[in-house]
Amino acid sequence: MTHMSVESLPREYHMISRQRTIASVAAGAWLLLITGGLWAGGDDVSAAARLIGTVLAPVLFAWLTVALRRSGTYVDLDGVRVRGVLLTRRLRWAELHDIRVESNTEASPLFGQPATLAYAYRRDGRRIQLLYFDENQPVFQREVELVRNVWQELRGPDWAPSPEARAADARRRDRRLLIGTLGPVAVFLPFVVLLLVR
């Protein structure tokens, strides 16, 4: 294995412009409605509440805009950093059990949501979504392979598959199978009961 993957670091994956625009417009409209409601409330809303809302709304909007720009997945020699709007998680290469691409069951093409997402699996079995590292990124599959190669190069010579992560995978598979089996039954059972009661 060559060190071409490591030489291509650092890498960053952020929300694509279209998604960021939709999120910013939605947040702006929501804040505008709240501020408008404060002013339309008449005597029921104090002048102080109006003033605070009017000042706070643009500050909150500016913070959210900057936070959305900065959030994403960062890959470097030390590991993977997943930076959300409020929290940042740091994952060292040796801590990872696997990096995988999985289907996004909640995808909505209307809002530009990707059908596949990348996840990091920690050695303790926890799964962490790699924010904005998804099929909306150009050459997504190639980027995933690059990050997997970097992980394999930098995880250390003592790395071995984690039994805890394997057990967590088995539990997740069982849970998905159970939901996949019982979900349709739970949906159709009330209809069957209604038919039988008539």
N, C-alpha and C positions, 0 to 999 in steps of 0.2 A: 504494500500500500504506500502511495506517495504522500508527501506532505502538502500537496497542492491545495487541499481543503483548508488546512490551517493557514496557509499563506493568503487565502481570500478573506480572512477575518479583518476587521469586524463586519457584521451584517446587521441590518435593521429592517424591521417589517412594521409598517404603520397602516392605519386605516386609509383606504383609498379616498381620493378627493370627493367622489360622489357620495359615499357613506358619510363622510365628515360634514358635507354640506347639508344632507338630510338631517343629521343629528343636530347641527347648529340651528337650522331653521325651526325644527321642532322645539328645541329648548327656548329659542327666542320667542316663538309664538306662545309657549306655555307661560313664560315670565311676563310677556306683554298682557296676557289674559289675567294673570294674578294682579298685576299692577293696575290694569284697567278696572278690575273688580274692586280694588281698594278705593279708587277714585269714584266709582259709580255707587259705592255703598252709602253715600250721603252722610247723614248725622250718625249712623250706626258705626262708622269707622272714625277713629280719632285722627287728628291732624298729624300726630306723631307717627302713627302706623302708616299713614300715607307717605310721609317723608322718608321713613325707614325703608318702606317697600320701593319707593321711587329711586332711592340711592342704592339699595342693595341689589335690585334686579340687574342693572348694567354691570355691576361689579361681579356678580355671580355668573353672568353671561360671558364676560371677559375671561374669568377663571376657567370656566368650562371649555371655552374655545381653545385656550392654551393647553389645558389638561388633555383634551382630545388629540391635539397635535403631538404632544409628547408621549402619549401612551402607545404601547406596542411591545414587540419582542426584540430584544437586543442579544446578539450572540457574539462572544469574544473569547479570548484564550482562557479566561477563568470559568466560563460556563454560559448559562442562559439567564437573562434578566427579563422578567415579565412585569411591565409597568402598566398598571391600570390607572384609572382616574384618581383613585384614592390610595391604593396600596401598590407596593413593589415587592416582588418575590425574586429571590436570587437562588439559582440552582447550579451547584457546582457539577462538573462533568461526572465525577465519581459517584455523585448522589443519584444519578439517573439509571433507571432500569431499561428504559426504551424511549424512543421517539417515534410516534406513529401518526398516520393520517387516517381519519375516521369520517364517516358520513355525518353530516349535520342534519339531524332529523327535524329541526325547527327552521330550516332554510326557507326564505321567502324571496324568490327572484325579483319580485316587485320592488323590494327595498335593497336589492343588491347583495343579499346575504349569500355567502358561499355554500355550496353543497358539501364541501369537504373542509375539514379543519385539522390542524396539527396539534397534537398533545404530547406533553412530556410525562412520563411515568416515573415517579420516584421509587427508590428502593424499598420504601415502607409501604408501597402499594397505592399511594395517592396519585390521582390524575390531575394534571394542571393544563388548562388550555393555553396554548401559546398565542396570545392575543394578536390578531390581524395577520397571523402567519397562516394563510388559507389560500384557497384557489383563486381568490381575487388578485393575488400577487402574480406578477408576470413570471413565467417559467416556474411555477410553484413546485412541481414534482422534482425538478432539478435542484431547487433550493433545499427541499427536504432531504434529498440524497446528500447534498453537500453538508448539511448540518449533522446528519447521521454519521457521515464519514469523519467529521471533526470530533464528534462524541467518541467514536471508536478509537480515534488516534489519541485523544486527551484524557480518557477516563482512567488510565493508569494500568500497569501490568498486573496488579492484584485484583482487578475487577472480575467478578463472577456473577452470573444471574442470581437474582434475589428470590429466595423461597417465599418471602412475604408478598412480593409483587406478584408472583405467580398465583398465590392463593387469592389475592385481591382480584386478579384477572378472572379466575374461576368464579368468584362470587358475582362479579359484574356480568359475566356471561349467563350465569344461572338466573340473575335478576332480570336481564333482558328477555330470556326465554320465558320466564314466568309472566312478565308483563305482556309479551307478545301472545301468549296463550290465553291468559285471563282477561286481557283488555277487550278483545272482541266479545267474549262471553258476557262481561259486565255491561257492554253496550247493548247487546241484543236481548239479554235476560228480561229487562222490563217489558219489551215488546211481546215476548213469549208469554209472560205472566198476563199482560193485558188481553192477549188473544184467548188464553185459557179461561179467564174470568168472565168473558162475555157470554 
